[in-house]
Amino acid sequence: MLNCDRATFLISQAQDQPLSRAERYRLALHLSICKACRGFQTQMPFLRRAARAFAKADVDPQAPDSGESK
Ligand SMILES: [Zn+2]
């Protein structure tokens, strides 16, 4: 059985490259019993977009419109 560390690793890896059949099977099995990792998988595309946008953005702490996040 996968632990959550391994499951989340596979979920993020699956964004970049197809998993092997065995990996997909074990991941699906883990997701069927683990709500936390299902949530992680749901959030993954958003997290990746946010991380990419954040890496790209040249954030200026002095910018007047930087008070959006509370
Ligand atoms: Zn899990």
N, CA, C, O and the ligand as a Tripos MOL2 file, in Angstrom:
@<TRIPOS>MOLECULE
protein
  281   279    71     0     0
PROTEIN
NO_CHARGES

@<TRIPOS>ATOM
      1 N           0.8410   -1.2030    0.0000 N.3       1 MET1
      2 CA          0.0000    0.0000    0.0000 C.3       1 MET1
      3 C           0.8730    1.2490    0.0000 C.2       1 MET1
      4 O           1.8580    1.3270    0.7340 O.2       1 MET1
      5 N           0.5160    2.2020   -0.8080 N.am      2 LEU2
      6 CA          1.2480    3.4630   -0.8270 C.3       2 LEU2
      7 C           1.0050    4.2280    0.4710 C.2       2 LEU2
      8 O          -0.0810    4.1590    1.0470 O.2       2 LEU2
      9 N           2.0080    4.9460    0.9200 N.am      3 ASN3
     10 CA          1.7270    5.9300    1.9590 C.3       3 ASN3
     11 C           1.4300    7.2760    1.2800 C.2       3 ASN3
     12 O           1.5660    7.4110    0.0640 O.2       3 ASN3
     13 N           1.0260    8.2580    2.0790 N.am      4 CYS4
     14 CA          0.5840    9.5310    1.4990 C.3       4 CYS4
     15 C           1.7340   10.2670    0.8080 C.2       4 CYS4
     16 O           1.5320   10.9390   -0.2030 O.2       4 CYS4
     17 N           2.9400   10.1320    1.3650 N.am      5 ASP5
     18 CA          4.0970   10.7700    0.7350 C.3       5 ASP5
     19 C           4.2700   10.2870   -0.6930 C.2       5 ASP5
     20 O           4.4320   11.0690   -1.6310 O.2       5 ASP5
     21 N           4.2300    8.9770   -0.8210 N.am      6 ARG6
     22 CA          4.4340    8.3670   -2.1350 C.3       6 ARG6
     23 C           3.2660    8.6980   -3.0680 C.2       6 ARG6
     24 O           3.4550    8.9480   -4.2580 O.2       6 ARG6
     25 N           2.0710    8.6940   -2.5080 N.am      7 ALA7
     26 CA          0.8850    8.9780   -3.3200 C.3       7 ALA7
     27 C           0.9310   10.4050   -3.8690 C.2       7 ALA7
     28 O           0.6580   10.6250   -5.0490 O.2       7 ALA7
     29 N           1.2730   11.3690   -3.0200 N.am      8 THR8
     30 CA          1.3220   12.7490   -3.4980 C.3       8 THR8
     31 C           2.4580   12.9320   -4.5010 C.2       8 THR8
     32 O           2.3470   13.7160   -5.4440 O.2       8 THR8
     33 N           3.5570   12.1960   -4.2850 N.am      9 PHE9
     34 CA          4.6470   12.2420   -5.2520 C.3       9 PHE9
     35 C           4.1630   11.7550   -6.6170 C.2       9 PHE9
     36 O           4.4450   12.3760   -7.6420 O.2       9 PHE9
     37 N           3.4330   10.6370   -6.6210 N.am     10 LEU10
     38 CA          2.9350   10.0960   -7.8890 C.3      10 LEU10
     39 C           1.9340   11.0500   -8.5340 C.2      10 LEU10
     40 O           1.9200   11.2070   -9.7550 O.2      10 LEU10
     41 N           1.1000   11.6850   -7.7160 N.am     11 ILE11
     42 CA          0.1100   12.6190   -8.2550 C.3      11 ILE11
     43 C           0.8100   13.7650   -8.9730 C.2      11 ILE11
     44 O           0.4120   14.1540  -10.0710 O.2      11 ILE11
     45 N           1.8570   14.3040   -8.3470 N.am     12 SER12
     46 CA          2.5410   15.4130   -9.0060 C.3      12 SER12
     47 C           3.3520   14.9300  -10.2000 C.2      12 SER12
     48 O           3.4750   15.6350  -11.2020 O.2      12 SER12
     49 N           3.8990   13.7350  -10.0920 N.am     13 GLN13
     50 CA          4.6460   13.1910  -11.2230 C.3      13 GLN13
     51 C           3.7210   12.9710  -12.4230 C.2      13 GLN13
     52 O           4.1200   13.1570  -13.5730 O.2      13 GLN13
     53 N           2.4860   12.5730  -12.1360 N.am     14 ALA14
     54 CA          1.5330   12.2930  -13.2120 C.3      14 ALA14
     55 C           1.1920   13.5460  -14.0160 C.2      14 ALA14
     56 O           0.6790   13.4480  -15.1310 O.2      14 ALA14
     57 N           1.4740   14.7190  -13.4570 N.am     15 GLN15
     58 CA          1.2290   15.9550  -14.1960 C.3      15 GLN15
     59 C           2.2380   16.1050  -15.3280 C.2      15 GLN15
     60 O           1.9570   16.7650  -16.3280 O.2      15 GLN15
     61 N           3.3980   15.5020  -15.1770 N.am     16 ASP16
     62 CA          4.4790   15.6850  -16.1380 C.3      16 ASP16
     63 C           4.6600   14.5080  -17.0780 C.2      16 ASP16
     64 O           5.0540   14.6720  -18.2320 O.2      16 ASP16
     65 N           4.3680   13.3250  -16.5700 N.am     17 GLN17
     66 CA          4.5860   12.1340  -17.3860 C.3      17 GLN17
     67 C           3.6070   11.0580  -16.9750 C.2      17 GLN17
     68 O           3.2020   10.9920  -15.8150 O.2      17 GLN17
     69 N           3.2180   10.2040  -17.9280 N.am     18 PRO18
     70 CA          2.2640    9.1400  -17.6010 C.3      18 PRO18
     71 C           2.8740    8.1650  -16.5980 C.2      18 PRO18
     72 O           4.0570    7.8340  -16.6720 O.2      18 PRO18
     73 N           2.0450    7.7130  -15.6610 N.am     19 LEU19
     74 CA          2.5160    6.7280  -14.6920 C.3      19 LEU19
     75 C           2.4420    5.3430  -15.3090 C.2      19 LEU19
     76 O           1.6950    5.1110  -16.2600 O.2      19 LEU19
     77 N           3.2210    4.4340  -14.7590 N.am     20 SER20
     78 CA          3.1260    3.0570  -15.2100 C.3      20 SER20
     79 C           1.7930    2.4710  -14.7460 C.2      20 SER20
     80 O           1.1380    3.0210  -13.8620 O.2      20 SER20
     81 N           1.4070    1.3660  -15.3430 N.am     21 ARG21
     82 CA          0.1430    0.7440  -14.9900 C.3      21 ARG21
     83 C           0.1030    0.3930  -13.5090 C.2      21 ARG21
     84 O          -0.9130    0.5950  -12.8440 O.2      21 ARG21
     85 N           1.2190   -0.1360  -12.9930 N.am     22 ALA22
     86 CA          1.2810   -0.5190  -11.5780 C.3      22 ALA22
     87 C           1.1510    0.7040  -10.6780 C.2      22 ALA22
     88 O           0.4800    0.6620   -9.6470 O.2      22 ALA22
     89 N           1.7980    1.7890  -11.0790 N.am     23 GLU23
     90 CA          1.7130    3.0200  -10.2830 C.3      23 GLU23
     91 C           0.3010    3.5720  -10.2810 C.2      23 GLU23
     92 O          -0.2140    3.9860   -9.2420 O.2      23 GLU23
     93 N          -0.3270    3.5760  -11.4590 N.am     24 ARG24
     94 CA         -1.7060    4.0780  -11.5390 C.3      24 ARG24
     95 C          -2.6300    3.2450  -10.6620 C.2      24 ARG24
     96 O          -3.4970    3.7800   -9.9700 O.2      24 ARG24
     97 N          -2.4360    1.9310  -10.6980 N.am     25 TYR25
     98 CA         -3.2790    1.0370   -9.9140 C.3      25 TYR25
     99 C          -3.1100    1.2990   -8.4220 C.2      25 TYR25
    100 O          -4.0890    1.3980   -7.6840 O.2      25 TYR25
    101 N          -1.8610    1.4090   -7.9900 N.am     26 ARG26
    102 CA         -1.6070    1.6270   -6.5670 C.3      26 ARG26
    103 C          -2.0940    3.0040   -6.1200 C.2      26 ARG26
    104 O          -2.5900    3.1770   -5.0070 O.2      26 ARG26
    105 N          -1.9390    3.9680   -7.0110 N.am     27 LEU27
    106 CA         -2.4150    5.3100   -6.6840 C.3      27 LEU27
    107 C          -3.9440    5.3200   -6.5790 C.2      27 LEU27
    108 O          -4.5060    5.8970   -5.6480 O.2      27 LEU27
    109 N          -4.5990    4.6840   -7.5310 N.am     28 ALA28
    110 CA         -6.0680    4.6410   -7.5080 C.3      28 ALA28
    111 C          -6.5590    3.9540   -6.2430 C.2      28 ALA28
    112 O          -7.5500    4.3710   -5.6430 O.2      28 ALA28
    113 N          -5.8610    2.9020   -5.8450 N.am     29 LEU29
    114 CA         -6.2180    2.1800   -4.6310 C.3      29 LEU29
    115 C          -6.0730    3.0920   -3.4140 C.2      29 LEU29
    116 O          -6.9430    3.1340   -2.5450 O.2      29 LEU29
    117 N          -4.9760    3.8080   -3.3690 N.am     30 HIS30
    118 CA         -4.7490    4.7170   -2.2420 C.3      30 HIS30
    119 C          -5.8050    5.8240   -2.2280 C.2      30 HIS30
    120 O          -6.3380    6.1730   -1.1740 O.2      30 HIS30
    121 N          -6.0990    6.3700   -3.4060 N.am     31 LEU31
    122 CA         -7.0730    7.4610   -3.4810 C.3      31 LEU31
    123 C          -8.4540    6.9960   -3.0550 C.2      31 LEU31
    124 O          -9.2490    7.7830   -2.5420 O.2      31 LEU31
    125 N          -8.7410    5.7150   -3.2660 N.am     32 SER32
    126 CA        -10.0660    5.2040   -2.9030 C.3      32 SER32
    127 C         -10.2620    5.1750   -1.3920 C.2      32 SER32
    128 O         -11.3960    5.1590   -0.9140 O.2      32 SER32
    129 N          -9.1680    5.1690   -0.6380 N.am     33 ILE33
    130 CA         -9.3060    5.1180    0.8140 C.3      33 ILE33
    131 C          -8.8080    6.3820    1.4940 C.2      33 ILE33
    132 O          -8.9960    6.5390    2.7010 O.2      33 ILE33
    133 N          -8.1790    7.2870    0.7540 N.am     34 CYS34
    134 CA         -7.5450    8.4280    1.4060 C.3      34 CYS34
    135 C          -8.1210    9.7420    0.8920 C.2      34 CYS34
    136 O          -7.8460   10.1680   -0.2290 O.2      34 CYS34
    137 N          -8.9180   10.3620    1.7310 N.am     35 LYS35
    138 CA         -9.5860   11.5990    1.3600 C.3      35 LYS35
    139 C          -8.5700   12.7280    1.1670 C.2      35 LYS35
    140 O          -8.7270   13.5640    0.2780 O.2      35 LYS35
    141 N          -7.5420   12.7460    1.9960 N.am     36 ALA36
    142 CA         -6.5530   13.8260    1.9240 C.3      36 ALA36
    143 C          -5.8710   13.8400    0.5530 C.2      36 ALA36
    144 O          -5.6950   14.8980   -0.0510 O.2      36 ALA36
    145 N          -5.4950   12.6660    0.0760 N.am     37 CYS37
    146 CA         -4.8100   12.6120   -1.2110 C.3      37 CYS37
    147 C          -5.7690   12.8720   -2.3700 C.2      37 CYS37
    148 O          -5.3630   13.4100   -3.4010 O.2      37 CYS37
    149 N          -7.0340   12.4950   -2.2090 N.am     38 ARG38
    150 CA         -8.0140   12.8760   -3.2330 C.3      38 ARG38
    151 C          -8.0990   14.3920   -3.3210 C.2      38 ARG38
    152 O          -8.1610   14.9550   -4.4140 O.2      38 ARG38
    153 N          -8.1020   15.0450   -2.1780 N.am     39 GLY39
    154 CA         -8.1290   16.5050   -2.1630 C.3      39 GLY39
    155 C          -6.8960   17.0800   -2.8170 C.2      39 GLY39
    156 O          -6.9750   18.0370   -3.5880 O.2      39 GLY39
    157 N          -5.7510   16.4890   -2.5040 N.am     40 PHE40
    158 CA         -4.4920   16.9460   -3.0990 C.3      40 PHE40
    159 C          -4.5510   16.8230   -4.6120 C.2      40 PHE40
    160 O          -4.1270   17.7260   -5.3330 O.2      40 PHE40
    161 N          -5.0780   15.7020   -5.0890 N.am     41 GLN41
    162 CA         -5.1490   15.4800   -6.5310 C.3      41 GLN41
    163 C          -6.0700   16.5040   -7.1960 C.2      41 GLN41
    164 O          -5.7980   16.9780   -8.2990 O.2      41 GLN41
    165 N          -7.1680   16.8370   -6.5040 N.am     42 THR42
    166 CA         -8.0980   17.8220   -7.0430 C.3      42 THR42
    167 C          -7.4500   19.1920   -7.1430 C.2      42 THR42
    168 O          -7.6850   19.9390   -8.0930 O.2      42 THR42
    169 N          -6.6250   19.5120   -6.1390 N.am     43 GLN43
    170 CA         -6.0040   20.8310   -6.0910 C.3      43 GLN43
    171 C          -4.7790   20.9450   -6.9930 C.2      43 GLN43
    172 O          -4.3440   22.0470   -7.3260 O.2      43 GLN43
    173 N          -4.2370   19.8140   -7.3770 N.am     44 MET44
    174 CA         -2.9320   19.7990   -8.0320 C.3      44 MET44
    175 C          -2.8180   20.7310   -9.2410 C.2      44 MET44
    176 O          -1.8690   21.5110   -9.3130 O.2      44 MET44
    177 N          -3.7570   20.6750  -10.1920 N.am     45 PRO45
    178 CA         -3.6040   21.5630  -11.3600 C.3      45 PRO45
    179 C          -3.5930   23.0250  -10.9520 C.2      45 PRO45
    180 O          -2.8350   23.8210  -11.5060 O.2      45 PRO45
    181 N          -4.4270   23.3790   -9.9900 N.am     46 PHE46
    182 CA         -4.4570   24.7640   -9.5130 C.3      46 PHE46
    183 C          -3.1420   25.1360   -8.8330 C.2      46 PHE46
    184 O          -2.5950   26.2140   -9.0670 O.2      46 PHE46
    185 N          -2.6430   24.2390   -7.9930 N.am     47 LEU47
    186 CA         -1.3910   24.5060   -7.2850 C.3      47 LEU47
    187 C          -0.2490   24.7150   -8.2680 C.2      47 LEU47
    188 O           0.5930   25.5940   -8.0880 O.2      47 LEU47
    189 N          -0.2360   23.9000   -9.2980 N.am     48 ARG48
    190 CA          0.8500   24.0130  -10.2830 C.3      48 ARG48
    191 C           0.7640   25.3300  -11.0380 C.2      48 ARG48
    192 O           1.7770   25.9880  -11.2750 O.2      48 ARG48
    193 N          -0.4620   25.7140  -11.4170 N.am     49 ARG49
    194 CA         -0.6190   26.9920  -12.1070 C.3      49 ARG49
    195 C          -0.1810   28.1320  -11.2000 C.2      49 ARG49
    196 O           0.5190   29.0510  -11.6280 O.2      49 ARG49
    197 N          -0.6060   28.0600   -9.9350 N.am     50 ALA50
    198 CA         -0.2700   29.1230   -8.9910 C.3      50 ALA50
    199 C           1.2380   29.1970   -8.7860 C.2      50 ALA50
    200 O           1.8140   30.2850   -8.7570 O.2      50 ALA50
    201 N           1.8710   28.0440   -8.6450 N.am     51 ALA51
    202 CA          3.3150   28.0210   -8.4280 C.3      51 ALA51
    203 C           4.0400   28.5950   -9.6330 C.2      51 ALA51
    204 O           5.0150   29.3330   -9.4940 O.2      51 ALA51
    205 N           3.5530   28.2470  -10.8150 N.am     52 ARG52
    206 CA          4.1970   28.7370  -12.0270 C.3      52 ARG52
    207 C           4.0220   30.2540  -12.1470 C.2      52 ARG52
    208 O           4.9610   30.9780  -12.4750 O.2      52 ARG52
    209 N           2.8010   30.7150  -11.8730 N.am     53 ALA53
    210 CA          2.5260   32.1450  -11.9570 C.3      53 ALA53
    211 C           3.3760   32.8890  -10.9350 C.2      53 ALA53
    212 O           3.8960   33.9700  -11.2110 O.2      53 ALA53
    213 N           3.5080   32.2980   -9.7530 N.am     54 PHE54
    214 CA          4.2710   32.9320   -8.6970 C.3      54 PHE54
    215 C           5.7430   33.0080   -9.0750 C.2      54 PHE54
    216 O           6.3990   34.0190   -8.8260 O.2      54 PHE54
    217 N           6.2670   31.9380   -9.6790 N.am     55 ALA55
    218 CA          7.6680   31.9090  -10.0840 C.3      55 ALA55
    219 C           7.9330   32.9490  -11.1650 C.2      55 ALA55
    220 O           9.0010   33.5600  -11.2160 O.2      55 ALA55
    221 N           6.9390   33.1340  -12.0260 N.am     56 LYS56
    222 CA          7.1010   34.0790  -13.1340 C.3      56 LYS56
    223 C           6.9950   35.5210  -12.6680 C.2      56 LYS56
    224 O           7.7310   36.4020  -13.1120 O.2      56 LYS56
    225 N           6.0440   35.7310  -11.7490 N.am     57 ALA57
    226 CA          5.7660   37.1020  -11.3290 C.3      57 ALA57
    227 C           6.9780   37.6890  -10.6120 C.2      57 ALA57
    228 O           7.5530   37.0850   -9.7070 O.2      57 ALA57
    229 N           7.3330   38.8640  -11.0450 N.am     58 ASP58
    230 CA          8.4030   39.5700  -10.3630 C.3      58 ASP58
    231 C           7.7310   40.4540   -9.3190 C.2      58 ASP58
    232 O           7.4180   41.6170   -9.5750 O.2      58 ASP58
    233 N           7.5180   39.8860   -8.1520 N.am     59 VAL59
    234 CA          6.6870   40.5490   -7.1530 C.3      59 VAL59
    235 C           7.4220   41.7230   -6.5190 C.2      59 VAL59
    236 O           8.5190   41.5930   -5.9740 O.2      59 VAL59
    237 N           6.7740   42.8590   -6.6150 N.am     60 ASP60
    238 CA          7.3130   44.0610   -5.9880 C.3      60 ASP60
    239 C           6.5270   44.3500   -4.7140 C.2      60 ASP60
    240 O           5.3520   44.7070   -4.7910 O.2      60 ASP60
    241 N           7.1430   44.2050   -3.5560 N.am     61 PRO61
    242 CA          6.4090   44.3920   -2.2960 C.3      61 PRO61
    243 C           5.8730   45.8050   -2.1270 C.2      61 PRO61
    244 O           4.9840   46.0440   -1.3090 O.2      61 PRO61
    245 N           6.4160   46.7450   -2.9050 N.am     62 GLN62
    246 CA          5.9720   48.1270   -2.8010 C.3      62 GLN62
    247 C           4.7750   48.4200   -3.7070 C.2      62 GLN62
    248 O           4.1720   49.4910   -3.6320 O.2      62 GLN62
    249 N           4.4460   47.4630   -4.5530 N.am     63 ALA63
    250 CA          3.3560   47.7090   -5.4990 C.3      63 ALA63
    251 C           2.0540   47.9720   -4.7590 C.2      63 ALA63
    252 O           1.7390   47.2930   -3.7820 O.2      63 ALA63
    253 N           1.2910   48.9720   -5.2320 N.am     64 PRO64
    254 CA          0.0730   49.3610   -4.5200 C.3      64 PRO64
    255 C          -1.0080   48.2830   -4.5380 C.2      64 PRO64
    256 O          -1.8640   48.2560   -3.6540 O.2      64 PRO64
    257 N          -0.9830   47.3950   -5.5320 N.am     65 ASP65
    258 CA         -2.0550   46.3910   -5.6190 C.3      65 ASP65
    259 C          -1.6190   45.0360   -5.0450 C.2      65 ASP65
    260 O          -2.1750   43.9990   -5.4080 O.2      65 ASP65
    261 N          -0.6240   45.0470   -4.1490 N.am     66 SER66
    262 CA         -0.1290   43.7820   -3.6080 C.3      66 SER66
    263 C          -0.8880   43.3440   -2.3590 C.2      66 SER66
    264 O          -0.5510   42.3270   -1.7530 O.2      66 SER66
    265 N          -1.9250   44.1170   -1.9650 N.am     67 GLY67
    266 CA         -2.6600   43.7710   -0.7530 C.3      67 GLY67
    267 C          -3.8600   42.8900   -1.0010 C.2      67 GLY67
    268 O          -4.8320   42.9260   -0.2460 O.2      67 GLY67
    269 N          -3.8000   42.1030   -2.0520 N.am     68 GLU68
    270 CA         -4.9590   41.2970   -2.4090 C.3      68 GLU68
    271 C          -5.1640   40.0960   -1.4950 C.2      68 GLU68
    272 O          -6.2960   39.7620   -1.1470 O.2      68 GLU68
    273 N          -4.0740   39.4510   -1.1090 N.am     69 SER69
    274 CA         -4.2070   38.2400   -0.3070 C.3      69 SER69
    275 C          -4.2710   38.5700    1.1770 C.2      69 SER69
    276 O          -3.4480   39.3220    1.6990 O.2      69 SER69
    277 N          -5.2710   37.9890    1.8470 N.am     70 LYS70
    278 CA         -5.4040   38.2500    3.2700 C.3      70 LYS70
    279 C          -5.1220   36.9890    4.0520 C.2      70 LYS70
    280 O          -5.1820   36.9980    5.2810 O.2      70 LYS70
    281 ZN         -3.0580    9.5960    1.2300 Zn       71 ZN71
@<TRIPOS>BOND
     1     1     2 1
     2     2     3 1
     3     3     4 2
     4     3     5 am
     5     5     6 1
     6     6     7 1
     7     7     8 2
     8     7     9 am
     9     9    10 1
    10    10    11 1
    11    11    12 2
    12    11    13 am
    13    13    14 1
    14    14    15 1
    15    15    16 2
    16    15    17 am
    17    17    18 1
    18    18    19 1
    19    19    20 2
    20    19    21 am
    21    21    22 1
    22    22    23 1
    23    23    24 2
    24    23    25 am
    25    25    26 1
    26    26    27 1
    27    27    28 2
    28    27    29 am
    29    29    30 1
    30    30    31 1
    31    31    32 2
    32    31    33 am
    33    33    34 1
    34    34    35 1
    35    35    36 2
    36    35    37 am
    37    37    38 1
    38    38    39 1
    39    39    40 2
    40    39    41 am
    41    41    42 1
    42    42    43 1
    43    43    44 2
    44    43    45 am
    45    45    46 1
    46    46    47 1
    47    47    48 2
    48    47    49 am
    49    49    50 1
    50    50    51 1
    51    51    52 2
    52    51    53 am
    53    53    54 1
    54    54    55 1
    55    55    56 2
    56    55    57 am
    57    57    58 1
    58    58    59 1
    59    59    60 2
    60    59    61 am
    61    61    62 1
    62    62    63 1
    63    63    64 2
    64    63    65 am
    65    65    66 1
    66    66    67 1
    67    67    68 2
    68    67    69 am
    69    69    70 1
    70    70    71 1
    71    71    72 2
    72    71    73 am
    73    73    74 1
    74    74    75 1
    75    75    76 2
    76    75    77 am
    77    77    78 1
    78    78    79 1
    79    79    80 2
    80    79    81 am
    81    81    82 1
    82    82    83 1
    83    83    84 2
    84    83    85 am
    85    85    86 1
    86    86    87 1
    87    87    88 2
    88    87    89 am
    89    89    90 1
    90    90    91 1
    91    91    92 2
    92    91    93 am
    93    93    94 1
    94    94    95 1
    95    95    96 2
    96    95    97 am
    97    97    98 1
    98    98    99 1
    99    99   100 2
   100    99   101 am
   101   101   102 1
   102   102   103 1
   103   103   104 2
   104   103   105 am
   105   105   106 1
   106   106   107 1
   107   107   108 2
   108   107   109 am
   109   109   110 1
   110   110   111 1
   111   111   112 2
   112   111   113 am
   113   113   114 1
   114   114   115 1
   115   115   116 2
   116   115   117 am
   117   117   118 1
   118   118   119 1
   119   119   120 2
   120   119   121 am
   121   121   122 1
   122   122   123 1
   123   123   124 2
   124   123   125 am
   125   125   126 1
   126   126   127 1
   127   127   128 2
   128   127   129 am
   129   129   130 1
   130   130   131 1
   131   131   132 2
   132   131   133 am
   133   133   134 1
   134   134   135 1
   135   135   136 2
   136   135   137 am
   137   137   138 1
   138   138   139 1
   139   139   140 2
   140   139   141 am
   141   141   142 1
   142   142   143 1
   143   143   144 2
   144   143   145 am
   145   145   146 1
   146   146   147 1
   147   147   148 2
   148   147   149 am
   149   149   150 1
   150   150   151 1
   151   151   152 2
   152   151   153 am
   153   153   154 1
   154   154   155 1
   155   155   156 2
   156   155   157 am
   157   157   158 1
   158   158   159 1
   159   159   160 2
   160   159   161 am
   161   161   162 1
   162   162   163 1
   163   163   164 2
   164   163   165 am
   165   165   166 1
   166   166   167 1
   167   167   168 2
   168   167   169 am
   169   169   170 1
   170   170   171 1
   171   171   172 2
   172   171   173 am
   173   173   174 1
   174   174   175 1
   175   175   176 2
   176   175   177 am
   177   177   178 1
   178   178   179 1
   179   179   180 2
   180   179   181 am
   181   181   182 1
   182   182   183 1
   183   183   184 2
   184   183   185 am
   185   185   186 1
   186   186   187 1
   187   187   188 2
   188   187   189 am
   189   189   190 1
   190   190   191 1
   191   191   192 2
   192   191   193 am
   193   193   194 1
   194   194   195 1
   195   195   196 2
   196   195   197 am
   197   197   198 1
   198   198   199 1
   199   199   200 2
   200   199   201 am
   201   201   202 1
   202   202   203 1
   203   203   204 2
   204   203   205 am
   205   205   206 1
   206   206   207 1
   207   207   208 2
   208   207   209 am
   209   209   210 1
   210   210   211 1
   211   211   212 2
   212   211   213 am
   213   213   214 1
   214   214   215 1
   215   215   216 2
   216   215   217 am
   217   217   218 1
   218   218   219 1
   219   219   220 2
   220   219   221 am
   221   221   222 1
   222   222   223 1
   223   223   224 2
   224   223   225 am
   225   225   226 1
   226   226   227 1
   227   227   228 2
   228   227   229 am
   229   229   230 1
   230   230   231 1
   231   231   232 2
   232   231   233 am
   233   233   234 1
   234   234   235 1
   235   235   236 2
   236   235   237 am
   237   237   238 1
   238   238   239 1
   239   239   240 2
   240   239   241 am
   241   241   242 1
   242   242   243 1
   243   243   244 2
   244   243   245 am
   245   245   246 1
   246   246   247 1
   247   247   248 2
   248   247   249 am
   249   249   250 1
   250   250   251 1
   251   251   252 2
   252   251   253 am
   253   253   254 1
   254   254   255 1
   255   255   256 2
   256   255   257 am
   257   257   258 1
   258   258   259 1
   259   259   260 2
   260   259   261 am
   261   261   262 1
   262   262   263 1
   263   263   264 2
   264   263   265 am
   265   265   266 1
   266   266   267 1
   267   267   268 2
   268   267   269 am
   269   269   270 1
   270   270   271 1
   271   271   272 2
   272   271   273 am
   273   273   274 1
   274   274   275 1
   275   275   276 2
   276   275   277 am
   277   277   278 1
   278   278   279 1
   279   279   280 2
@<TRIPOS>SUBSTRUCTURE
     1 MET1         2 RESIDUE 1 A MET
     2 LEU2         6 RESIDUE 1 A LEU
     3 ASN3        10 RESIDUE 1 A ASN
     4 CYS4        14 RESIDUE 1 A CYS
     5 ASP5        18 RESIDUE 1 A ASP
     6 ARG6        22 RESIDUE 1 A ARG
     7 ALA7        26 RESIDUE 1 A ALA
     8 THR8        30 RESIDUE 1 A THR
     9 PHE9        34 RESIDUE 1 A PHE
    10 LEU10       38 RESIDUE 1 A LEU
    11 ILE11       42 RESIDUE 1 A ILE
    12 SER12       46 RESIDUE 1 A SER
    13 GLN13       50 RESIDUE 1 A GLN
    14 ALA14       54 RESIDUE 1 A ALA
    15 GLN15       58 RESIDUE 1 A GLN
    16 ASP16       62 RESIDUE 1 A ASP
    17 GLN17       66 RESIDUE 1 A GLN
    18 PRO18       70 RESIDUE 1 A PRO
    19 LEU19       74 RESIDUE 1 A LEU
    20 SER20       78 RESIDUE 1 A SER
    21 ARG21       82 RESIDUE 1 A ARG
    22 ALA22       86 RESIDUE 1 A ALA
    23 GLU23       90 RESIDUE 1 A GLU
    24 ARG24       94 RESIDUE 1 A ARG
    25 TYR25       98 RESIDUE 1 A TYR
    26 ARG26      102 RESIDUE 1 A ARG
    27 LEU27      106 RESIDUE 1 A LEU
    28 ALA28      110 RESIDUE 1 A ALA
    29 LEU29      114 RESIDUE 1 A LEU
    30 HIS30      118 RESIDUE 1 A HIS
    31 LEU31      122 RESIDUE 1 A LEU
    32 SER32      126 RESIDUE 1 A SER
    33 ILE33      130 RESIDUE 1 A ILE
    34 CYS34      134 RESIDUE 1 A CYS
    35 LYS35      138 RESIDUE 1 A LYS
    36 ALA36      142 RESIDUE 1 A ALA
    37 CYS37      146 RESIDUE 1 A CYS
    38 ARG38      150 RESIDUE 1 A ARG
    39 GLY39      154 RESIDUE 1 A GLY
    40 PHE40      158 RESIDUE 1 A PHE
    41 GLN41      162 RESIDUE 1 A GLN
    42 THR42      166 RESIDUE 1 A THR
    43 GLN43      170 RESIDUE 1 A GLN
    44 MET44      174 RESIDUE 1 A MET
    45 PRO45      178 RESIDUE 1 A PRO
    46 PHE46      182 RESIDUE 1 A PHE
    47 LEU47      186 RESIDUE 1 A LEU
    48 ARG48      190 RESIDUE 1 A ARG
    49 ARG49      194 RESIDUE 1 A ARG
    50 ALA50      198 RESIDUE 1 A ALA
    51 ALA51      202 RESIDUE 1 A ALA
    52 ARG52      206 RESIDUE 1 A ARG
    53 ALA53      210 RESIDUE 1 A ALA
    54 PHE54      214 RESIDUE 1 A PHE
    55 ALA55      218 RESIDUE 1 A ALA
    56 LYS56      222 RESIDUE 1 A LYS
    57 ALA57      226 RESIDUE 1 A ALA
    58 ASP58      230 RESIDUE 1 A ASP
    59 VAL59      234 RESIDUE 1 A VAL
    60 ASP60      238 RESIDUE 1 A ASP
    61 PRO61      242 RESIDUE 1 A PRO
    62 GLN62      246 RESIDUE 1 A GLN
    63 ALA63      250 RESIDUE 1 A ALA
    64 PRO64      254 RESIDUE 1 A PRO
    65 ASP65      258 RESIDUE 1 A ASP
    66 SER66      262 RESIDUE 1 A SER
    67 GLY67      266 RESIDUE 1 A GLY
    68 GLU68      270 RESIDUE 1 A GLU
    69 SER69      274 RESIDUE 1 A SER
    70 LYS70      278 RESIDUE 1 A LYS
    71 ZN71       281 GROUP 0 **** ****
